[in-house]
Amino acid sequence: METPDFGIPPRLARRMSMAEQHEYLRTRLSRRRTLVTAGAVAGGLLTGCSGGGSPNATASASASASATASSRGKVHGSVLAPFGRHLAFGADPKTQMRISWQVPLAVRRPYVRIGTRPEDLSRRIGAEVRDLHTPGMAGVRSALDQYYLHAALDGLRPGTTYYYGVGHEGFDPASPERRKTIGTFRTAPASPERFVFTAFGDQGVSKAAAANDHVLLRQDPAFHLHAGDICYADVNGRGEKSDGYDPAFWDLFLKQNELVTKSVPWMVTTGNHDMEAWYSPDGYGGQLARWSLPDSGFDPRKAPGVYAFTYGNVGFVALDANDVSYEIPANFGYTDGKQTAWLDRKLGELRADTSVDFVVVFFHHCAYSTSSHASDGGVRDAWLPLFAKHQVDLVINGHNHVYERTDAIRGGQVGGPVPIGASTDPTRDGTVYVTAGGGGKDLYGFPTGVKESYEGHVSERESVETFQWTKSKQSEEEIVEWSRVRYRGFSFLSVEAESGARPRLTVSALAQSGERIDHFEVRRGG
């Protein structure tokens, strides 16, 4: 097999800074180490739905694209196995689930089989095909067609475990030889009860990302929040057509995550690396093809990462911070303020709902962080007044590839200290902000001279010299006192929500080893 060229095509290199060239080469090398195997089509994508989810089981996706293109329409459906299954809630997690997956070539009559027992998958629901064409770019990449399938399951019973299989003409998941492909999911309970959800951002495809998936699965989460920069097919993350881009990397990402996403709803939002400028509208056509997310009144056909849902006693709001980012302005203002107006209304609705005890908001760019990208002043200007107005209980970000957690912040200052293990009341102290960017991508650090400080390794420090991004696209230095916990390692959040007479959120951060690096508690009015 011919060894692929992992250098930078001259046409692309002329548009890149030295830092971007370094990142491009590092990512391409990482892909070669992790993903290139022999037998591209027969050993990889054509037998994809094994449930293993390991990136090593998948061939070079770019090579696969070329091999499969000539085979379209000539391969029987029986050898085109689905892969990359991923779940997401509909607008009502008690009664709605969305099942999505991928196939290596176009198939006929795709569908989902579903039932409450694995031996009875008699209910059959047709699936929608969303094909995605990416044109080639001379000297950079070949043209590629990808096929994503989506089934909307409505009218489900709350608090019920369902068994399902995905198929198409020639591939029946209920047949004896396909039974190993059957997956499960569970709908939200009819009334609030204890549950756990997990969260991180900045995942990509790597051994670290796969390892995080394994540790996360052991938490038995009801669902997972992904705070953007999902796959890193766009290596530069500027939202421009000059970015280095390989759409086939999504095949590898979805297969890597299938271990978890086939049973745990994966609720994603968009980061700067998810603005893929080759697709309209606004670089989100790829996201619209790959994901089915709740329709919450904000047009999902234009902004797939903006939605809300309620699970148990907690309301969740996903936002697209590309709309307000001062740092990376490719999509700045693309909703003409409509997202922010929707946010105000949605937070008001959640606070007026007597069944909702807590409100959690997640998005990509950091409101408060001291790591490499620091804080985005656009996020602060647009949304922090609304978080204060509606007393948001917890904000989860990515973007900086570290774990960092603030004290409770009110009016831009520390409203109340929240040491590790402490309890905070948002009605009194303000909101805690968590940067959970250790999902699997290469890690960042903290400002020179600033030590990590986490559970069992506390390093007291009153202030940190950092900066925020301004509307002029320049950085502005600031000295902050809100940086409470700092950890430079792969990690994720695990949050336990309890209802009842004294509802609470118990927020924990876990390292990839499973060791706890932070924990605190959120209670309202107590």
ZAKOLPA-861593 format. One record per residue: residue in three letters; x, y, z of N, C-alpha, C in turn. Coordinates in pm, whole numbers, plus 50000, padded with zeros to 5 digits. Layout:
BEGIN
ALAXYZXYZXYZ
...
//
This chain:
BEGIN
MET500864987950000500005000050000500885012450000
GLU500545021849916501335034149906501215042350033
THR502335047250080502335055450201501755069150171
PRO500725073650247500145086750219501085098050252
ASP500895109250181501715121250205501055129550314
PHE501725131450427501165138950538501755152850552
GLY502375157950443502845171650444501695181350419
ILE502005194250420500985204350394501035207950246
PRO499925206550174499905210650034500295225450022
PRO501155228849926501625242849915500485252849906
ARG499415249049834498285258249819497665261749954
LEU497645251950044497085254250176498095261050268
ALA499355257150257500385262550347500525277650334
ARG500325282950212500465297350192499455305350273
ARG498345299050313497305306050387497425304550537
MET498425296950583498495293450724499655300350794
SER499415304150919500505308951004501355297051045
MET502525299651105503375288751149502675280251255
ALA501945286751345501235279251449500175270151388
GLU499485275151284498455266951219499085255451141
GLN500255257951079500945247151010501355236151108
HIS501825240251225502215230451327501015222051369
GLU499875228651392498675221451434498185211951325
TYR498255216451199497845208151087498705195451079
LEU500025197251084500925185851075500765176451195
ARG500595182251315500435173951433499185165351424
THR498095171451372496845164151361496935153351255
ARG497525156551141497665146451036498505134751082
LEU499595137551157500445126851208499665118351307
SER498895124951393498085117651491497095108551421
ARG496485113551312495535105351238496215093151179
ARG497425095151124498115083751063498415073151168
ARG498885077351285499225067651390498005059851437
THR496885067051446495705061051507494825053551409
LEU494765058451283493665054451198494015046351074
VAL495235047251024495535040850897495745025850918
THR494915017650854495075003250856494894998150715
ALA495304985750693495124979950561493684975450542
GLY493314972850418491964968050387490924978650411
ALA491094990350353490295002150388488814999550390
VAL488234994450281486794992950277486354979950343
ALA486914968650299486424955750348486624954050497
GLY487734959050549488024957250692487484968050779
GLY487004979250720486624990650802485164994250790
LEU484865004050703483535009850703482465000150659
LEU482754990650570481704981750523481254971850628
THR482004970350735481594961550845481574969250974
GLY481004981350968481184991051075480394988951201
CYS479224982351200478344982451317478644971051412
SER479894969951454480274959451547480044963451690
GLY479894976651713479674981451849480964983451925
GLY482134980451861483384981851933483804996151954
GLY483625004351850483885018551866485335022551866
SER486285013351844487695016851849488135023251719
PRO488845034551722489305040651598490265031651524
ASN490965022551593491895013651526491185003651436
ALA489885001551457489124992151375488694998351244
THR488925011251224488465018451106489635021851015
ALA489435020150886490505023250792490635038150770
SER491675041850698491835055950661490595060450588
ALA489885070050645488595074050589488755080550453
SER489805088250435490005094550306490225084050197
ALA490995073750229491195062850134489895055550108
SER489085053650212487805046750197486895054250103
ALA486925067650112486045075650029486325072949881
SER487605072349845487945069849707487535055849664
ALA487745046149755487435032249722485945029949707
THR485145036449791483705034049787483015041849677
ALA483605052949634482935061349534482635053549407
SER483575045049364483385037549242482425025849260
SER482095022449386481255010849413479795014449434
ARG479475027349440478125031549471477135025149375
GLY476085019049431475055012849350475394998749307
LYS476594993749335477004980449293477174970949410
VAL476974975749532477184967449650475834963949710
HIS475614951249740474344946949798474224952149941
GLY472994955649982472764961150115473214952250229
SER473334939250206473724929950313475144931950360
VAL476004938150278477384940350319477644954750361
LEU476604963150358476764977150399476254978650542
ALA477104975750637476694975950777476664990250831
PRO475604993850904475565007050969476665008451072
PHE477055020851100478035023551206477785037351261
GLY478485040651370478405054051427477055057551484
ARG476355047851545475055050951604475205061351716
HIS474315071151715474315081051823472895085651850
LEU472585087051978471255090652024471195105252063
ALA469995110752060469735124052116468265124752152
PHE467955132352255466565134352292465855142952188
GLY464515141052181463685150852116463385162052214
ALA462395170252182462065181452270461605176652408
ASP460985164752415460525158952541461255145752566
PRO462275145652653463045133352677462225121952737
LYS461035124752786460185114152842459555105752733
THR459305111652617458545104652513459195104752376
GLN460355111452361460965112852228462445109452230
MET462865101752131464285098752112464575099451963
ARG465775104251930466235104751792467425095251779
ILE467335086151682468415076551657469055080051523
SER470355081751524471105085651405472235075751382
TRP472605073951256473725065151224474235068451085
GLN475225060951040475865063550912476015050550836
VAL476035051550705476345040150619477415044450520
PRO478245035050475479365038850387478955042250245
LEU477785037150200477255040250068475755042350079
ALA475155047549973473715049349973473005035849987
VAL471945035550068471175023350089469705026250059
ARG468915015650046467495016950019466675014050144
ARG465635021650164464635019550269465245017650408
PRO466005027250459466555025850595465445027050699
TYR465665020750815464645020550919465245016851054
VAL464425018451157464755013951292463715003751336
ARG464164993151396463264983851466463354986951615
ILE462224986451685462214990051827461204981551902
GLY461504978852028460594971552114461064972252259
THR460264967352350460634967352493461304954352534
ARG461434944952439462184932552464463094929952345
PRO464304924952368465234923052256464744912952154
GLU463894903652196463394893452103462144898152027
ASP461664910152059460474915251992460714929651947
LEU461224930951826461464944151767460484946251652
SER459214944251683458204944151578457854957951525
ARG458014968351607457704981751560458804986651467
ARG458414991151350459384995251249459115009751207
ILE460145018151210460015032451183460995036151072
GLY460495042450968461345046550857462315057550897
ALA463445058050829464495067750859464675077450743
GLU465115089350776465425099850679466895098950642
VAL467185100250513468575100550465468995114950443
ARG470115118850504470685132050480472085129850421
ASP472175131150289473475129050225474235142150225
LEU475515141250243476375153050253477495151750150
HIS477555161250058478605161149956479615172149988
THR480885168149994481975177750013482815177849886
PRO482895189149818483675189649694485165188049722
GLY485865183149623487305181749637488005195249630
MET489245195349675490065207349670491435203149619
ALA491815208149504493025203549435494235203649527
GLY494905192449536496095191349615495855190349765
VAL494595190349807494295190149950493445178149988
ARG492305175949917491435164849951490615160949829
SER490115148649830489225143749726487785147049763
ALA486905147249663485485148849689484985136849768
LEU483965139149850483465128449937481955129749954
ASP481265118449944479845117649975479675109450102
GLN478915114750197478645107750323477135106650341
TYR476705095850407475285092850419474925091050567
TYR474125100450616473685100250755472185097350758
LEU471765088950852470375084750861469815088250998
HIS468535091951001467925096751124466495091551135
ALA466145086451250464785081951278464255089151400
ALA463045094451389462395101451500461425091951569
LEU461685089151696460825080351775460005088951870
ASP458705089251849457785096951931456775087551997
GLY456055092852095455035084752162455615073552247
LEU456835075152296457445065052382456895066052524
ARG457115055752604456665055752742457765061052832
PRO457455069952925458475075153017459095064053102
GLY460355066253140461035057153230461105042853181
THR461245040953051461185027652991462465024752914
THR462975012552928464115008052849463615002052719
TYR464155006952609463805001952477465024995352412
TYR464744985252331465764978752250465544982952105
TYR466624984952032466474989451894467584983851806
GLY467284983351678468284979751578468074988351456
VAL469154991951387469065000151267469384991651145
GLY468664994051037468884985950918468414992750792
HIS468414984950684467994989650553467734977350468
GLU467294979350345467024968050257468274959450242
GLY468154946750281469294937650277470014936050409
PHE469694944450507470344943650639469264945250745
ASP468804933950801467744933950902468354931351039
PRO468304941251129468934939251261468244928551345
ALA467024924651310466314914351386466674900251342
SER467414898851233467794885451187468834879651282
PRO468874866351296469774860151395471224864451381
GLU471714866051258473124869451240473424884051272
ARG472374892251289472574906551319472234910151463
ARG471834900551544471334903651678472354911051764
LYS473624908851738474644915451820474674930451798
THR474004935451693473984949851668472874956951745
ILE472034949851818470914956051889471434964552005
GLY470904976652018471274985852125470094988652216
THR470334996652318469275000352413469345015252445
PHE468225020552491468195033852550467065034452650
ARG467075044652735466035046252836465485060552830
THR464175061752828463545074852828463595080952968
ALA463395094052975463395101053103462195096653186
PRO462325096953318461205092853405460045102753396
ALA458865097853430457665106253425457715117553526
SER458305115153642458445125453746459895125653791
PRO460355137153844461765138353879462255127753976
GLU463445122753951464135113654041465625115554021
ARG466415109654108467865111354099468385106653963
PHE469325114353905469985110153782471365116553775
VAL472195111353687473555116353664473685120153518
PHE474305131653491474695134853355476185138353355
THR476815136853240478245139853226478415150853123
ALA479615156753119479845167853026481345169553001
PHE481675173252878483005178352843482915185152708
GLY483995191352667484145196852533485455192452474
ASP485685195852345487015194452283487495180052284
GLN486775171652208487045157252215487975152452105
GLY487545152651979488375147651871488465132551870
VAL489425127551795489675113151783491085110351830
SER491215102651937492525099551992492375088552096
LYS493495083252142493445073352249492875079652376
ALA493235092252401492725099052521491215100852513
ALA490695104452394489255106152377488535092952401
ALA489065082152346488455069052365488505064752511
ALA489625067752578489755064252720488735071852805
ASN488535084752774487515092452845486135086352829
ASP485835081452708484545074952684484335063052778
HIS485375055152797485265043252883485005047253028
VAL485735057153077485545061453217484175067853233
LEU483765075653134482465082253138481335071953145
LEU481435061253067480385051153063480175044653199
ARG481235043853277481125037853411480305046353507
GLN480075058953473479235067453558477755064853537
ASP477415056753437476025053553404475195066253386
PRO475635075353298474905087953282473595086153207
ALA472605094253242471355094353167471555100653030
PHE472535109653018472885116052892474195123452912
HIS474745128352802476035135352805475885148652733
LEU476485159252787476535172252723477915174152659
HIS477945177452532479215179952461479275194752427
ALA480215201952490480265216552480481055221552360
GLY480995214352247481565219452123482995215552096
ASP483445218351973484675212951915484595197751924
ILE483715192551842483295178551854484355169251795
CYS484675171351667485465161551592486835166651549
TYR486945179351518488175185451467488505181151324
ALA487465178451244487715176651101488255189651041
ASP487795200951094488345214051061489475216751160
VAL490695216251111491835216451202492165230351255
ASN491835241051180492235254451223491195261351311
GLY489935258851285488895264051372488605278751357
ARG488915284451240488615298651217487295300651143
GLY486655289651100485405290651027485565296150887
GLU486725293950825487005299350693487365287950597
LYS487155290250467487445279850369488935277150354
SER489755285850408491195283550406491635274150518
ASP490725270550608491065260950714491405247350653
GLY492325240150717492555226250679491335217950717
TYR490865209150627489605202250652489595188450587
ASP489185178450666489035164750617487695159350666
PRO486635159650582485315155350628485265140550667
ALA486145132450609486135118150639486515115350784
PHE487105125050850487455123050992486205121051077
TRP485045126151030483795123951103483435109151110
ASP483735101551004483465087151006484195080651123
LEU485435084751142486265078951247485765083151385
PHE485365095751395484855100751523483595093251565
LEU482655091851474481385085451509481585070751543
LYS482515064251477482785050351511483475049351647
GLN484405058251674485075058251805484075059451919
ASN483095068151905482185071152015481005061752025
GLU480835052851930479645044351929479515035952055
LEU480615032552116480595025152243479665031752343
VAL479655045052347478845052552442477565057652378
THR477695063552260476575070952201475435061952154
LYS475675048852141474585039852102473585037752215
SER473945041652340473025039952452472865052452538
VAL473785062152524473735074452602473465086152507
PRO472335092952520472075104552434473225114652442
TRP473705118852326474895127352313474415140952267
MET474265150152361473655163152333474775173252304
VAL474965176352176476115184352134475705198852109
THR476695207652117476545221152064477795224551984
THR477825236351923478845239351824479975247951881
GLY481195244051848482375251851881482955258251756
ASN484075265051770484685271551654485175261551551
HIS485635249751595486085239451501484905232551432
ASP483685235551472482495229751411481865238951308
MET482455250751285482045259351173482795254651049
GLU482145246450969482785240550852482315248350729
ALA483145257550684482725268050591482315262850454
TRP482525250150425482195244450294480705241350282
TYR479965242650392478545239350389477715251450431
SER476595253550364475655263750407474545256950487
PRO473825264250572474015278350603475055280550712
ASP475855290950696476775295650800477775285150845
GLY478105275750756479065265350791478495254250876
TYR477165253350888476545243350975475815232450899
GLY475925232150766475265221750689475735207850726
GLY477005206550760477525193550804476915189150936
GLN476785198651029476175195351158474705191351140
LEU474015198451050472605195251025472455181350965
ALA473435177150886473375163750828473645152950932
ARG474525155551028474985145051119474145143451245
TRP473495154051289472845153751420471365156651410
SER470575150351494469165153751514469015157951659
LEU468715170651681468675176451815467295182451841
PRO466955185451965465605190251995465245203151921
ASP463995203951879463445216151823462785223851937
SER463425234651980462985242052098462485256052065
GLY462065258051942461535270951906462535280051837
PHE463825276551841464825283951766465165275551643
ASP465125281151526465165273751401466345264051394
PRO466095250751411467195241051410467795239251271
ARG467105244151166467645242751030468765252751005
LYS468885262851091469925272951074470955272451186
ALA470545268451304471435268451421471255255451497
PRO471895244551453471645231451515472115230551659
GLY472985239351704473505238551841472755247051941
VAL471555251851906470775260451994469455253552026
TYR469275249252149468065241952187467985240952338
ALA466885235552388466705233652531465895220952554
PHE466065215152670465245203752711465245203052863
THR464255196352917464155194353061464205179453091
TYR465075175753183465175161853227465065161953379
GLY464055154953430463845155153575463555169253623
ASN464325173653723464115187053781465125197253731
VAL465775194553617466805203453564466485207453421
GLY466525220353393466395225453257467775227753198
PHE467975223753074469265224953006469105233652882
VAL470065242652863470045251652747471385250852676
ALA471345247552547472545247252464472595259752378
LEU473775265952369473935278452294475075277252193
ASP475025285452091476105286251992476875299152016
ALA478015298052084478795309952119479525315851999
ASN479575308751885480155314951765479405327751727
ASP478145328351766477285339751735477705352551807
VAL478395351051920478725362752002480225364152029
SER481045355351973482465355152006483225367051949
TYR483955373952034484885384351989486195378351940
GLU486565366851993487865360951958487895355451817
ILE486855347951779486815341251648485525345751580
PRO485595356151496484375363051453483735358051325
ALA484085346151276483565341651146482045341851141
ASN481385338151251479925337951255479355348351350
PHE480155358351383479685368451479478425375251428
GLY477385375051509476145381851475475285375051371
TYR475535362051342474805355851231473325353951260
THR472905354151387471475353051416470815366751434
ASP471575377451415471045391051430470375393251566
GLY470985387651671470475389551805469325380351842
LYS468875372151749467705363651776468015352751878
GLN469245347551875469595337251972469535342952115
THR470065354752134470075360852267468655363852314
ALA467795368452223466385370852260465695357752296
TRP465975347252219465435333952251465915329052387
LEU467205331352415467765327252544467025333952659
ASP466775346852647466055354052751464675347852775
ARG463965345052665462635338952678462705325052738
LYS463665317152690463755303252737464115302452884
LEU465085310552927465445310653069464255315053154
GLY463495324753104462305329053176461275318053189
GLU461095310253081460145299053085460585288353185
LEU461855285453186462355275253278462215279653423
ARG462515292353451462395297353588460925297953633
ALA460005299353537458585299853571457985285853589
ASP458725275553548458255261753557458525256553698
THR457485253953773457645249853913458275236053928
SER458315228153821458945214853829460455215653809
VAL460965227353767462405229053740463075235553860
ASP463995228353923464745233754036466015240853991
PHE466675235553888467975240753846467995243253696
VAL468825252953656469035255953515470535255053485
VAL470885246853387472265244953345472385249453200
VAL473365257853171473605262853036474975257852990
PHE475055253052865476365248752814476585254152673
PHE477825258152648478255263352518479765262752513
HIS480365266752403481785263852383482735274252441
HIS482715286552393483695296752431483545300352579
CYS484655302752643484635304752789484195318852828
ALA483315319352925482995332052989484085335853087
TYR484625325853157485665328153257486685316853252
SER487885319953206488985310253209490305317853201
THR491355311653254492675317953250493625310653156
SER493185299653090494045291853004494235298652869
SER494715291352769495245297152646494305306852575
HIS493045303152555492085312152489491505322452586
ALA491705320152714491205329052820489695331152808
SER489215343152835487775346052842487335353952719
ASP486105351152674485575358052557484645369252602
GLY485055381652576484255393152616482905393752546
GLY482805387652428481535387452358480495379352433
VAL480915367952486480025359752569479595367652693
ARG480555374252755480235381852876479235392952845
ASP479465400352737478605411752706477185407352671
ALA477055396452594475745392452543474925384652645
TRP475555375652718474785365652792474875366452943
LEU475955371652997476065371853143474955379753212
PRO474505391053154473375397853218472125389053227
LEU471915380453128470765371453130470955360253230
PHE472185355253243472445344953343472165350353484
ALA472545362953505472295369153635470795371653656
LYS470135376753553468705379853562467895367553598
HIS468245356053540467455343953561468115334153658
GLN469175338653723469855330853827470215316653778
VAL470965316053667471445303253615472345296753720
ASP472185283753740472875276853849474265271953812
LEU474475268153685475755262453645475955265053497
VAL477165269553459477525271553319478715262653287
ILE478605255153176479655245753135480185249952999
ASN481505251752989482175255752865483265245752828
GLY483795247352707484975239752662486035249752618
HIS486525248052493487425257452426488855257052481
ASN489035258852610490355257252670490515242752715
HIS491575236252671491735221852692492325219052830
VAL491585222752931491955220753071490665219153150
TYR490795216453278489675217853370489955230153457
GLU488985239253459489105250953546487715254353599
ARG487655257753726486355260853787486455273453869
THR485445282053855485455294753926484775293454062
ASP484975303554146484065306054258482725310454198
ALA481735312454282480475318254234480715332854195
ILE480235336754078480505350154025479215357954016
ARG479265369954071478135379154063478685392754020
GLY478125398353914478555411453867480015411953825
GLY480525400753773481905400353727482945398353834
GLN482505397553960483415395654073483005383254152
VAL483865379254244483545367954329482375371754420
GLY481245364954399480075367254483480085358754608
GLY480815347654599480965338754714482015328454685
PRO482985326454774484015316254751483405302254755
VAL483895293454667483415279654663484635270454664
PRO485235268254782486355258954791485905244854753
ILE486855236254724486555222354691485755216154807
GLY484635209954774483785203654874482745212654935
ALA482735225454895481805235154956480455234854886
SER479495242054944478175243754887477975258454851
THR477235260854742476955274554701475475276154669
ASP474975288254690473575291554664473545302354556
PRO473125299054434473115309054326472235321054354
THR471195319554435470345331054465471065341354550
ARG472095336954617472865345754705474245349154647
ASP474915338954592476325340454557476575343554409
GLY475695339054322475935340254179476155326654116
THR476725326553997476845314453914478265309153914
VAL478405295953919479695289353903479885285653756
TYR481085288553703481435285653564482515274953561
VAL482295264653478483245253653467483755252653323
THR485055252553307485675249253180486025234453183
ALA485345226653100485555212153097486075208252960
GLY487245213452925487795211652791488795200352779
GLY488765190852874489735179852871489165167252809
GLY488295168652706487605157052650488465147552570
GLY489665151752526490515142552452491505149152358
LYS491305161852327492235168952239493475173052318
ASP494595175952248495845179552313495625190452418
LEU496265188952531495995197352648496715210652641
TYR496115220652708496725233752724497335234752864
GLY497755246952898498295249653031497655262153089
PHE498295267353192497845279453259498935290053248
PRO498625302653282499635313253270500925309753343
THR502015314753292503335312053350503345315153499
GLY503825305653577503915307553721502655304053798
VAL501575300753727500315297153794500245281953805
LYS500175277053927500185262653952498775256853938
GLU498745243953906497475236753914497025236354060
SER495725235354079495165234554213493885226454206
TYR493915214354261492775205354251492735196454375
GLU491695188454385491465180654507492675172054543
GLY493165173854665494355166954711495645173754677
HIS495585184254593496775191554550496435206554542
VAL495925211854649495465225754650496655235154660
SER496675245054571497695255554573496985268954585
GLU496995274554704496255286954728496875298554649
ARG496015306254585496495317754509495375328054505
GLU495685340454537494645350654543494265356054407
SER495225357154315494915363254186495735356754075
VAL495215358153952495885352853833495865363753726
GLU497005365753662497095375253550496695368153421
THR495645372853357495145366553235494615377453142
PHE493665374353054493135384352961491755380252915
GLN491075389552850489815386652783489865392552643
TRP489075386852551488985391852415487955403152408
THR488305413752334487445425452324486805426052185
LYS485865435152169485145436352042486065440351928
SER487185446651960488155450551857489055438951816
LYS488745426951866489505414651837490895414851899
GLN491065423251998492335424052070492145418352211
SER493235413952270493175408952407493435420452504
GLU492745419852614492855430252718493235423452849
GLU494345427452907494815421053029493865423553145
GLU493755413553232492975415253354493565406353463
ILE493435410853587493865403153703492605398353772
VAL492475385153788491225379453837491445371753967
GLU490395370954046490455363754173489485351954178
TRP488835348854065487795338654066488275324654027
SER489545322953990490015309753947490275300954069
ARG489375291854097489425283854219490135270454199
VAL489795263054091490355249754067490945249353927
ARG492165243953916492855243053787493515229253776
TYR493225222453665493795209053644494145207353497
ARG495385204153470495855202253333495925187153305
GLY494815181653265494745167353236493415164053170
PHE493345152553106492095148153047491085145553159
SER489855150053139488885149653249487485152153194
PHE486495150853282485125154053245484325156553372
LEU483135162253354482225164653466481255153053481
SER480935150053606479865140653639478985147553743
VAL477725149853707476835157853792475645149453835
GLU475415148653963474275141454017473195151454056
ALA472005149654003470875158454034469885150954123
GLU469475157454232468495151754323467335161454339
SER466145156054348464945164054369464445161654512
GLY463215165854539462655163754672462615176354755
ALA462565174654886462405186054977463605195454971
ARG464805189854953466015198154944466815194254820
PRO466375198854703467055195154578468475200554575
ARG469335193454504470725197854493471365192054368
LEU472405198754322473315193854220474655191154287
THR475135178954277476475175654325477385174554204
VAL478275184154191479125185254071480495179654104
SER480925169654027482255163754045483005164253913
ALA484315165853923485185164853806486075152653825
LEU486165144353722486945132053729488065132253627
ALA489255128353672490375126653580490175113853500
GLN490975112253396490845100453312491115087453388
SER491835088453497492085076853583490865073153665
GLY489845081753667488685079753752488805086953885
GLU489985092453914490205099754039489455113054038
ARG488815116354149488095128954158489075140454179
ILE488905151254100489805162654111489095175154163
ASP487765174554172487005185954224485605181254258
HIS484985187554355483555185554378483015197254458
PHE481765200554432481065210854507479575208454491
GLU478785215854566477345213554569476595226554540
VAL475515225654465474665237154437473295234854501
ARG472895243854589471565243754650470995257754639
ARG469715258754614469075271854599468265275454724
GLY468495287754771467705292854882467955286155014
GLY469105279055024469395272055149470635277155214
//
